[in-house]
């Protein structure tokens, strides 16, 4: 355990930003052993002092913090320095730089990114819409979608849809069994909404579907996990996407975040050409 780093994530809000940044950092160091200590809504010197008192008892502590109150951030940095604990802020220099660039003072409001503004309500509406239009539900309303995802079973349509919804995109997803699965109004007007086809390698799909069947303790549906059958499904789906000139994303080795980022770029191009 002596080579294990004790990572202290200290935030004056929910800590979501810090979590994501640390995920990006640790992805660069595959052999890094660590243990996370998360402290959210840290807004007093007394809270910080208690956290650092615990941290200095550990071997290899590292502080990563997101605190917008400049005096509190300075107290954390100075106290960490006194205790010889490495300490890194993720907002201070950025806020100062933007303040100079925009020629205005920052509000230094904790949780400022979570205010109930129009963007927040748009995201909630998108999440509700997406949940209601999951797995081919309410296909008569697909023209209200910002994005429609098509793909054979187990091509990450639902998790990708939910991720996009959290970005504010009303997303419908439709399982593609065959061309008849596609709503007629969409076939008649393929460009009515931004449509993206999700594709994956048949061999990979076999493993995913077998795992799914095992989790459900399902043994009857042999065709669902049959490689030859899946190859036909995948090829037919790809031909359908090409027929209607819908962009295709291969999700075989992509995370949901990577897939969603590609879809958002496609949506931007679609809007420019709309």
FINU-743293 format. One record per residue (C-alpha): residue number from 1; x, y, z. Coordinates in steps of 0.25 Angstrom, whole numbers. Last residue first. Layout:
REM residues N
<n->NUM, x->X, y->Y, z->Z>
...
REM end
This chain:
REM residues 274
<n->274, x->-123, y->89, z->-170>
<n->273, x->-109, y->88, z->-175>
<n->272, x->-103, y->95, z->-162>
<n->271, x->-113, y->87, z->-154>
<n->270, x->-108, y->74, z->-160>
<n->269, x->-93, y->78, z->-158>
<n->268, x->-96, y->81, z->-143>
<n->267, x->-103, y->68, z->-142>
<n->266, x->-92, y->60, z->-148>
<n->265, x->-82, y->67, z->-137>
<n->264, x->-92, y->63, z->-126>
<n->263, x->-92, y->48, z->-131>
<n->262, x->-77, y->48, z->-131>
<n->261, x->-77, y->53, z->-116>
<n->260, x->-88, y->43, z->-113>
<n->259, x->-80, y->31, z->-118>
<n->258, x->-68, y->36, z->-110>
<n->257, x->-76, y->37, z->-97>
<n->256, x->-82, y->24, z->-99>
<n->255, x->-68, y->17, z->-100>
<n->254, x->-64, y->13, z->-114>
<n->253, x->-57, y->0, z->-118>
<n->252, x->-69, y->-6, z->-125>
<n->251, x->-77, y->7, z->-127>
<n->250, x->-75, y->8, z->-142>
<n->249, x->-83, y->21, z->-145>
<n->248, x->-91, y->22, z->-158>
<n->247, x->-97, y->34, z->-165>
<n->246, x->-111, y->32, z->-171>
<n->245, x->-111, y->32, z->-186>
<n->244, x->-125, y->25, z->-187>
<n->243, x->-119, y->13, z->-194>
<n->242, x->-106, y->14, z->-187>
<n->241, x->-113, y->12, z->-173>
<n->240, x->-121, y->1, z->-179>
<n->239, x->-108, y->-6, z->-184>
<n->238, x->-102, y->-5, z->-170>
<n->237, x->-114, y->-11, z->-164>
<n->236, x->-114, y->-22, z->-173>
<n->235, x->-100, y->-25, z->-171>
<n->234, x->-101, y->-25, z->-156>
<n->233, x->-114, y->-34, z->-156>
<n->232, x->-107, y->-44, z->-166>
<n->231, x->-95, y->-44, z->-157>
<n->230, x->-104, y->-46, z->-145>
<n->229, x->-110, y->-58, z->-151>
<n->228, x->-97, y->-64, z->-155>
<n->227, x->-91, y->-62, z->-141>
<n->226, x->-104, y->-68, z->-134>
<n->225, x->-106, y->-60, z->-121>
<n->224, x->-121, y->-56, z->-123>
<n->223, x->-123, y->-68, z->-132>
<n->222, x->-122, y->-77, z->-120>
<n->221, x->-134, y->-71, z->-112>
<n->220, x->-137, y->-82, z->-102>
<n->219, x->-126, y->-80, z->-92>
<n->218, x->-130, y->-68, z->-84>
<n->217, x->-124, y->-66, z->-70>
<n->216, x->-126, y->-51, z->-71>
<n->215, x->-111, y->-49, z->-68>
<n->214, x->-107, y->-60, z->-76>
<n->213, x->-115, y->-55, z->-88>
<n->212, x->-108, y->-41, z->-87>
<n->211, x->-95, y->-48, z->-86>
<n->210, x->-98, y->-56, z->-98>
<n->209, x->-102, y->-43, z->-105>
<n->208, x->-90, y->-35, z->-102>
<n->207, x->-81, y->-47, z->-107>
<n->206, x->-88, y->-49, z->-120>
<n->205, x->-88, y->-34, z->-122>
<n->204, x->-73, y->-34, z->-122>
<n->203, x->-72, y->-44, z->-133>
<n->202, x->-83, y->-37, z->-141>
<n->201, x->-75, y->-24, z->-141>
<n->200, x->-83, y->-11, z->-137>
<n->199, x->-92, y->-1, z->-144>
<n->198, x->-100, y->10, z->-139>
<n->197, x->-108, y->18, z->-150>
<n->196, x->-110, y->33, z->-148>
<n->195, x->-122, y->41, z->-151>
<n->194, x->-123, y->56, z->-150>
<n->193, x->-138, y->59, z->-153>
<n->192, x->-146, y->60, z->-165>
<n->191, x->-135, y->56, z->-174>
<n->190, x->-140, y->42, z->-177>
<n->189, x->-154, y->47, z->-182>
<n->188, x->-162, y->36, z->-187>
<n->187, x->-154, y->26, z->-179>
<n->186, x->-156, y->34, z->-166>
<n->185, x->-171, y->35, z->-169>
<n->184, x->-172, y->20, z->-170>
<n->183, x->-165, y->18, z->-157>
<n->182, x->-153, y->8, z->-158>
<n->181, x->-155, y->-6, z->-152>
<n->180, x->-159, y->-10, z->-166>
<n->179, x->-145, y->-9, z->-171>
<n->178, x->-141, y->-20, z->-162>
<n->177, x->-139, y->-23, z->-147>
<n->176, x->-134, y->-9, z->-145>
<n->175, x->-137, y->-4, z->-130>
<n->174, x->-141, y->10, z->-130>
<n->173, x->-135, y->21, z->-121>
<n->172, x->-141, y->35, z->-119>
<n->171, x->-133, y->46, z->-114>
<n->170, x->-136, y->60, z->-109>
<n->169, x->-123, y->66, z->-108>
<n->168, x->-119, y->75, z->-95>
<n->167, x->-106, y->69, z->-92>
<n->166, x->-112, y->60, z->-81>
<n->165, x->-121, y->55, z->-93>
<n->164, x->-108, y->51, z->-101>
<n->163, x->-104, y->42, z->-89>
<n->162, x->-118, y->36, z->-88>
<n->161, x->-118, y->33, z->-103>
<n->160, x->-104, y->27, z->-103>
<n->159, x->-108, y->18, z->-91>
<n->158, x->-120, y->14, z->-99>
<n->157, x->-114, y->12, z->-113>
<n->156, x->-102, y->4, z->-108>
<n->155, x->-102, y->-6, z->-120>
<n->154, x->-109, y->-17, z->-112>
<n->153, x->-120, y->-20, z->-122>
<n->152, x->-118, y->-15, z->-136>
<n->151, x->-117, y->0, z->-138>
<n->150, x->-124, y->13, z->-140>
<n->149, x->-122, y->26, z->-133>
<n->148, x->-131, y->38, z->-135>
<n->147, x->-126, y->52, z->-131>
<n->146, x->-133, y->65, z->-128>
<n->145, x->-146, y->58, z->-127>
<n->144, x->-160, y->64, z->-129>
<n->143, x->-161, y->57, z->-143>
<n->142, x->-161, y->44, z->-134>
<n->141, x->-175, y->46, z->-129>
<n->140, x->-181, y->34, z->-136>
<n->139, x->-170, y->26, z->-131>
<n->138, x->-175, y->27, z->-117>
<n->137, x->-167, y->15, z->-112>
<n->136, x->-156, y->9, z->-121>
<n->135, x->-146, y->5, z->-110>
<n->134, x->-146, y->19, z->-102>
<n->133, x->-156, y->30, z->-106>
<n->132, x->-161, y->33, z->-92>
<n->131, x->-147, y->33, z->-86>
<n->130, x->-142, y->42, z->-97>
<n->129, x->-154, y->52, z->-95>
<n->128, x->-152, y->52, z->-80>
<n->127, x->-137, y->54, z->-81>
<n->126, x->-139, y->65, z->-92>
<n->125, x->-148, y->73, z->-83>
<n->124, x->-138, y->72, z->-71>
<n->123, x->-127, y->77, z->-81>
<n->122, x->-136, y->89, z->-86>
<n->121, x->-139, y->92, z->-71>
<n->120, x->-125, y->94, z->-68>
<n->119, x->-121, y->102, z->-80>
<n->118, x->-133, y->111, z->-77>
<n->117, x->-127, y->114, z->-63>
<n->116, x->-128, y->107, z->-50>
<n->115, x->-114, y->109, z->-45>
<n->114, x->-105, y->97, z->-45>
<n->113, x->-92, y->103, z->-52>
<n->112, x->-92, y->114, z->-40>
<n->111, x->-90, y->102, z->-30>
<n->110, x->-82, y->112, z->-22>
<n->109, x->-83, y->127, z->-26>
<n->108, x->-69, y->133, z->-28>
<n->107, x->-77, y->144, z->-37>
<n->106, x->-65, y->146, z->-46>
<n->105, x->-61, y->161, z->-48>
<n->104, x->-61, y->167, z->-62>
<n->103, x->-51, y->170, z->-73>
<n->102, x->-55, y->158, z->-81>
<n->101, x->-40, y->154, z->-83>
<n->100, x->-36, y->158, z->-69>
<n->99, x->-47, y->151, z->-62>
<n->98, x->-45, y->139, z->-72>
<n->97, x->-30, y->138, z->-67>
<n->96, x->-34, y->139, z->-52>
<n->95, x->-45, y->128, z->-54>
<n->94, x->-35, y->119, z->-61>
<n->93, x->-24, y->121, z->-51>
<n->92, x->-33, y->118, z->-39>
<n->91, x->-42, y->107, z->-46>
<n->90, x->-34, y->93, z->-45>
<n->89, x->-26, y->95, z->-32>
<n->88, x->-15, y->86, z->-29>
<n->87, x->-9, y->82, z->-15>
<n->86, x->3, y->74, z->-12>
<n->85, x->4, y->72, z->3>
<n->84, x->15, y->78, z->11>
<n->83, x->7, y->82, z->23>
<n->82, x->10, y->97, z->22>
<n->81, x->7, y->96, z->7>
<n->80, x->-6, y->89, z->9>
<n->79, x->-9, y->100, z->19>
<n->78, x->-5, y->111, z->8>
<n->77, x->-13, y->104, z->-3>
<n->76, x->-26, y->102, z->5>
<n->75, x->-25, y->116, z->11>
<n->74, x->-24, y->122, z->-3>
<n->73, x->-36, y->114, z->-8>
<n->72, x->-44, y->119, z->4>
<n->71, x->-40, y->134, z->0>
<n->70, x->-42, y->132, z->-14>
<n->69, x->-56, y->126, z->-13>
<n->68, x->-58, y->117, z->-25>
<n->67, x->-53, y->104, z->-19>
<n->66, x->-50, y->92, z->-28>
<n->65, x->-39, y->84, z->-22>
<n->64, x->-29, y->73, z->-24>
<n->63, x->-21, y->69, z->-12>
<n->62, x->-10, y->58, z->-12>
<n->61, x->-7, y->49, z->0>
<n->60, x->5, y->40, z->-2>
<n->59, x->5, y->33, z->12>
<n->58, x->-7, y->37, z->21>
<n->57, x->-7, y->45, z->34>
<n->56, x->-5, y->58, z->26>
<n->55, x->-19, y->55, z->19>
<n->54, x->-26, y->54, z->33>
<n->53, x->-22, y->68, z->37>
<n->52, x->-24, y->73, z->23>
<n->51, x->-39, y->69, z->24>
<n->50, x->-41, y->75, z->38>
<n->49, x->-34, y->88, z->33>
<n->48, x->-43, y->89, z->21>
<n->47, x->-56, y->88, z->29>
<n->46, x->-51, y->98, z->39>
<n->45, x->-47, y->108, z->27>
<n->44, x->-62, y->107, z->22>
<n->43, x->-69, y->104, z->9>
<n->42, x->-67, y->89, z->6>
<n->41, x->-79, y->85, z->-1>
<n->40, x->-73, y->72, z->-6>
<n->39, x->-62, y->64, z->0>
<n->38, x->-57, y->51, z->-7>
<n->37, x->-46, y->42, z->-3>
<n->36, x->-41, y->33, z->-14>
<n->35, x->-31, y->22, z->-13>
<n->34, x->-20, y->21, z->-23>
<n->33, x->-10, y->11, z->-30>
<n->32, x->-5, y->17, z->-43>
<n->31, x->0, y->7, z->-53>
<n->30, x->-9, y->12, z->-65>
<n->29, x->-5, y->27, z->-63>
<n->28, x->-12, y->35, z->-74>
<n->27, x->-26, y->30, z->-71>
<n->26, x->-23, y->35, z->-57>
<n->25, x->-23, y->49, z->-61>
<n->24, x->-36, y->48, z->-69>
<n->23, x->-44, y->41, z->-58>
<n->22, x->-38, y->52, z->-49>
<n->21, x->-44, y->63, z->-57>
<n->20, x->-58, y->56, z->-57>
<n->19, x->-58, y->54, z->-42>
<n->18, x->-54, y->68, z->-40>
<n->17, x->-65, y->74, z->-49>
<n->16, x->-75, y->65, z->-41>
<n->15, x->-71, y->70, z->-28>
<n->14, x->-85, y->74, z->-23>
<n->13, x->-81, y->88, z->-19>
<n->12, x->-70, y->94, z->-11>
<n->11, x->-61, y->83, z->-15>
<n->10, x->-49, y->75, z->-9>
<n->9, x->-44, y->62, z->-16>
<n->8, x->-34, y->56, z->-7>
<n->7, x->-26, y->45, z->-15>
<n->6, x->-18, y->36, z->-6>
<n->5, x->-7, y->30, z->-14>
<n->4, x->-4, y->16, z->-13>
<n->3, x->11, y->13, z->-14>
<n->2, x->12, y->9, z->1>
<n->1, x->0, y->0, z->0>
REM end
